[in-house]
Amino acid sequence: MKLEPSGSQTVGPYFTIGLEYLCTHAVPEPAANAETVSVRGRLLDADGVPVPDAMLELWQADPRGRYTSEERAAVVDKPTDLPGFARVATDSQGAFWFTTAKPGMVPFDNDRMQAPHIVVLIFMRGLLRHLITRMYFPDEAANEVDPVLELLPPDRRGTIIARRDPENPAALQWNIILQGEEETVFFAW
């Protein structure tokens, strides 16, 4: 008897078709005096091939380090109106971009704070469960003592720290690489 692998149910490739109305390029943020950050990047497979029709879900604290409370969430019309939350689609070249207010530091435990970061969930065809990672900000002194970054080998930390865009120093670049030597660090939740 020869065993043959059978197909499995996967998500997509329906993000652009079915969820386009949920996607945006701006993380809603009410703080008027916040530092605005633009991020550009690409979602790439192990061979460097762009992954089109994927969706990134972004979660972040506000500039004062607070996450959206249930009371604030109850007064918005749809998920994309939540402060600190957005869904961003990749285009046909695997590119994504978004603008947001830089988040503040958030507590890790009673004694330590986490450096400013954005939690990123990745949904795409072929994944039965989403991937979870983080994007940290470059030139951030708090990165040196962030309890999550400290758990990673030093040579892997750079995969989740964005870089200044050489063509536009006011913007950031951050690629998500799904597998291989330069694979982005992913977390189990």
Secondary structure as GFF3:
##gff-version 3
##sequence-region A 1 189
A	DSSP	alpha_helix	15	18	.	.	.	ID=ss1
A	DSSP	three_ten_helix	20	22	.	.	.	ID=ss2
A	DSSP	beta_strand	36	44	.	.	.	ID=ss3
A	DSSP	beta_strand	55	60	.	.	.	ID=ss4
A	DSSP	alpha_helix	70	73	.	.	.	ID=ss5
A	DSSP	three_ten_helix	79	81	.	.	.	ID=ss6
A	DSSP	beta_strand	85	89	.	.	.	ID=ss7
A	DSSP	beta_strand	95	101	.	.	.	ID=ss8
A	DSSP	beta_strand	106	107	.	.	.	ID=ss9
A	DSSP	beta_strand	113	114	.	.	.	ID=ss10
A	DSSP	beta_strand	117	123	.	.	.	ID=ss11
A	DSSP	beta_strand	131	136	.	.	.	ID=ss12
A	DSSP	three_ten_helix	141	145	.	.	.	ID=ss13
A	DSSP	alpha_helix	147	150	.	.	.	ID=ss14
A	DSSP	alpha_helix	154	157	.	.	.	ID=ss15
A	DSSP	three_ten_helix	158	160	.	.	.	ID=ss16
A	DSSP	beta_strand	163	165	.	.	.	ID=ss17
A	DSSP	beta_strand	168	173	.	.	.	ID=ss18
A	DSSP	beta_strand	176	177	.	.	.	ID=ss19
###
